[in-house]
């Protein structure tokens, strides 16, 4: 078993760390391919995102599936076909290569946990 607190996990600015089209977005890699030893299968990674008021993560896609659960605030989820409101307690699933992005047009932080599937040798599941 591994135990830590969210405050112990370093946060990174998404734009600075990845060169992504994002403003006011922080990522924390809660678990990733290097977490623990070989007894952990590392078929997925868990990340935490915080999007500040008026922040956004531009629509993007990638070859792995992703599921999020909103834990705080409100935002707009943007896909190729629609824009929908997201609120605390909402769960969203994005298939591999499905376009998705987030806009926080509100006055409070928008936070969510995100699980991604590790593809290939799991290079997408290696945190910072």
C-alpha positions as CSV (number, residue, x, y, z in Angstrom):
1,X,0.0,0.0,0.0
2,X,1.1,3.5,-0.7
3,X,-0.4,6.5,1.2
4,X,0.2,10.2,0.6
5,X,-1.8,13.4,0.7
6,X,-2.7,15.5,-2.3
7,X,-0.7,18.4,-0.8
8,X,2.4,16.2,-1.0
9,X,2.1,15.8,-4.8
10,X,3.8,18.6,-6.7
11,X,1.7,20.5,-9.2
12,X,2.9,21.7,-12.6
13,X,1.6,24.4,-14.9
14,X,0.3,22.5,-17.9
15,X,1.4,25.2,-20.4
16,X,5.0,25.3,-19.0
17,X,5.4,21.6,-18.5
18,X,3.9,20.4,-21.8
19,X,3.8,23.4,-24.1
20,X,0.0,22.8,-24.2
21,X,-2.5,25.5,-25.2
22,X,-3.7,26.1,-21.7
23,X,-4.0,29.0,-19.3
24,X,-4.3,28.7,-15.5
25,X,-4.2,24.9,-15.4
26,X,-2.2,22.8,-12.9
27,X,-1.7,19.0,-13.1
28,X,-0.6,16.7,-10.3
29,X,0.3,13.1,-11.1
30,X,-1.3,11.2,-8.3
31,X,-0.1,7.8,-9.6
32,X,1.9,7.0,-12.7
33,X,4.0,4.3,-14.2
34,X,6.8,4.8,-11.7
35,X,4.6,4.7,-8.6
36,X,5.4,1.7,-6.4
37,X,7.2,-1.4,-7.7
38,X,6.4,-4.1,-10.2
39,X,3.5,-5.4,-8.0
40,X,1.5,-2.4,-9.4
41,X,0.4,-3.3,-12.9
42,X,0.4,0.3,-14.1
43,X,-2.4,-0.1,-16.6
44,X,-3.7,3.4,-15.8
45,X,-2.5,6.7,-14.3
46,X,-4.5,9.0,-12.0
47,X,-4.1,12.8,-12.3
48,X,-5.6,15.8,-10.6
49,X,-6.3,19.0,-12.5
50,X,-7.1,22.5,-11.2
51,X,-8.3,25.2,-13.7
52,X,-8.3,28.7,-12.2
53,X,-11.1,31.1,-12.9
54,X,-11.1,32.3,-16.5
55,X,-8.6,29.5,-17.3
56,X,-8.9,26.9,-20.0
57,X,-7.4,23.8,-21.6
58,X,-7.8,24.0,-25.4
59,X,-9.6,21.1,-27.1
60,X,-7.1,18.3,-27.8
61,X,-7.1,14.5,-28.4
62,X,-4.8,11.6,-27.7
63,X,-4.7,7.9,-28.4
64,X,-5.7,6.9,-24.8
65,X,-9.1,6.9,-23.1
66,X,-9.8,9.2,-20.2
67,X,-12.4,9.4,-17.5
68,X,-12.9,12.4,-15.2
69,X,-14.9,13.1,-12.1
70,X,-15.5,16.8,-11.2
71,X,-14.8,17.4,-7.5
72,X,-15.1,21.2,-7.3
73,X,-16.6,24.1,-9.3
74,X,-18.1,24.5,-12.7
75,X,-16.8,24.7,-16.2
76,X,-17.7,24.1,-19.9
77,X,-16.6,20.8,-21.5
78,X,-15.9,21.4,-25.2
79,X,-16.0,18.5,-27.7
80,X,-16.1,18.4,-31.5
81,X,-19.9,18.2,-31.5
82,X,-21.0,20.2,-28.4
83,X,-20.3,22.2,-25.4
84,X,-21.8,21.1,-22.1
85,X,-21.9,22.4,-18.5
86,X,-19.8,20.4,-15.9
87,X,-20.6,20.6,-12.2
88,X,-19.3,18.9,-9.1
89,X,-20.2,15.2,-9.1
90,X,-20.3,15.0,-12.9
91,X,-18.4,12.1,-14.6
92,X,-17.2,12.3,-18.2
93,X,-15.7,9.6,-20.3
94,X,-13.7,10.4,-23.4
95,X,-12.8,7.7,-25.9
96,X,-9.3,7.5,-27.4
97,X,-8.9,10.2,-30.0
98,X,-12.1,12.1,-29.0
99,X,-11.6,15.8,-29.0
100,X,-12.2,17.4,-25.6
101,X,-11.2,20.6,-23.7
102,X,-12.3,22.7,-20.7
103,X,-13.2,26.4,-20.1
104,X,-13.6,27.8,-16.6
105,X,-15.7,30.9,-17.2
106,X,-16.6,31.1,-13.5
107,X,-15.2,32.9,-10.5
108,X,-14.0,29.8,-8.6
109,X,-11.5,27.0,-9.3
110,X,-12.6,24.0,-11.3
111,X,-11.1,20.7,-10.1
112,X,-11.3,17.1,-11.3
113,X,-9.5,13.8,-11.1
114,X,-8.6,12.1,-14.4
115,X,-7.9,8.5,-15.0
116,X,-6.1,7.6,-18.3
117,X,-5.4,4.2,-19.8
118,X,-1.7,3.4,-20.4
119,X,-1.1,2.6,-24.1
120,X,1.8,0.7,-25.7
121,X,4.7,0.6,-23.2
122,X,2.9,3.2,-21.1
123,X,4.9,6.3,-22.1
124,X,1.8,8.4,-21.7
125,X,1.6,7.3,-18.0
126,X,4.9,8.8,-16.9
127,X,4.4,11.9,-14.9
128,X,6.8,14.8,-14.4
